[in-house]
Amino acid sequence: MTFACLVAGLGIGAAMSLLLAPQSGAETRRWIANKCLDGVDTANQSVRHTRRQVKDIMDQGQKKIHDVVEAGREAVGKA
């Protein structure tokens, strides 16, 4: 709920700044395009960071499974 209110507030603020801005149409379009590209870059960075975190977690889990399997094999071999 709080995040939705934040996003709504940002959207309203952005819309008001566009309506009240003393810029030409071309400048406003360029500004909007730059903001969109910045948003895409930020989203891409977040995706890359999350992907690295997931890979690290998967690698840790895989190593733990490997260790457990090896321990099981050793236990079976001794018995």
C-alpha positions in Angstrom: 0.0 0.0 0.0 2.8 2.4 0.9 4.7 1.6 -2.3 1.5 2.2 -4.4 1.0 5.6 -2.7 4.6 6.5 -3.4 4.3 5.6 -7.1 1.0 7.5 -7.4 2.6 10.5 -5.8 5.6 10.4 -8.1 3.3 10.0 -11.1 1.2 13.0 -10.1 4.3 15.1 -9.4 5.7 14.2 -12.8 2.4 15.0 -14.6 2.2 18.4 -12.8 5.8 19.3 -13.6 5.1 18.5 -17.3 2.0 20.7 -17.3 3.6 23.6 -15.6 7.1 23.4 -17.2 8.1 26.5 -19.2 9.8 24.3 -21.8 9.1 23.7 -25.5 7.6 20.5 -26.7 10.8 19.2 -28.1 12.6 19.8 -24.8 9.8 18.2 -22.9 9.9 15.1 -25.1 13.7 14.9 -24.8 13.4 15.1 -21.0 10.7 12.4 -21.0 12.8 10.2 -23.2 15.9 10.6 -20.9 13.8 9.8 -17.8 12.5 6.7 -19.5 16.0 5.6 -20.5 17.2 6.2 -16.9 14.3 4.1 -15.6 15.2 1.3 -18.0 18.9 1.4 -16.9 17.9 1.3 -13.3 15.6 -1.7 -13.9 18.3 -3.5 -15.8 20.8 -2.9 -13.0 18.2 -4.3 -10.5 17.7 -7.4 -12.7 21.4 -8.0 -13.0 21.9 -7.7 -9.3 19.0 -10.0 -8.5 20.2 -12.5 -11.1 23.6 -12.6 -9.4 22.0 -13.1 -6.0 19.9 -16.0 -7.3 22.9 -17.6 -9.0 24.9 -17.3 -5.7 22.1 -18.9 -3.7 21.7 -21.7 -6.3 25.4 -22.4 -6.2 25.4 -22.6 -2.4 22.4 -24.9 -2.5 24.1 -27.1 -5.1 27.3 -27.3 -3.0 25.3 -28.3 0.1 23.5 -31.0 -1.8 26.8 -32.3 -3.2 28.3 -32.4 0.3 25.3 -34.3 1.7 25.4 -36.8 -1.2 29.1 -37.4 -0.6 28.6 -37.8 3.1 25.8 -40.3 2.4 28.0 -42.3 0.0 30.8 -42.4 2.6 28.4 -43.6 5.2 27.0 -46.3 3.0 30.6 -47.3 2.0 31.6 -47.7 5.6 28.6 -49.8 6.5 
